[in-house]
Amino acid sequence: MKSFNYVITDEVGIHARPAGTLVKEAKNYKSKATISANGKNADLTRLMSIMSLGVKQGTEVTILVEGEDEEEAAEKLEAFFKENL
């Protein structure tokens, strides 16, 4: 199990476009990835679930990755967050 924390820097938070791209990225891995924010959890492969978290700029999120390719998945997802969110 791998996890990392990230503070959202995008001025409008996690909105539809980056959330959709995030879902596509998460689907590239066999591991299950979840995002936690504001006391709620969401599967990173479900767009509406991510959007329902209402993550705004400055919110700290925790990403948890568990599965056979968790090392690679966590590394790539963390890079995605740094580049896009």
Secondary structure, DSSP 8 states (H G I E B T S, - for coil): -EEEEEE--STT-S-HHHHHHHHHHHTTSSSEEEEEETTEEEETT-HHHHHTT---TT-EEEEEEESTTHHHHHHHHHHHHHHH-
